Amino acid sequence: MPTRTPARKRRWQLQEAKNKLSEVVRRAIEEGPQTITVRGRDTVVISAVHDKPAGKHATLWELLRPLKGLKVPAERRDARHREVDFDRAGG
């Protein structure tokens, strides 16, 4: 039975990422996007520019995967209609 290597770190606290920026960048290039947290919240994702072979484009899933679990506050406004003054709208 093959042994599994432990999962590599992909989430970094800001201070650690600052101290080990070269390693964070190297891992982004070699292993994929690296997330940096501020006060325990996912804040920034470091991603390599050229992490795909030429001619290959990332899938939507690959682009959105680093955001999994991120809670985004959604504020909804009742914007179904608005008042328009047609006398003034025409100029």
Number of C-alpha atoms within 10 A of each C-alpha: 3 4 5 6 6 6 6 8 11 17 16 20 16 19 12 12 18 13 10 12 13 11 12 25 18 14 19 20 18 11 16 17 23 22 23 22 17 12 8 10 12 19 14 17 17 17 20 17 8 8 16 11 7 7 5 8 11 10 9 8 9 12 12 10 11 19 15 8 8 10 9 7 6 6 5 6 6 6 6 5 6 7 5 8 8 8 7 7 7 6 5
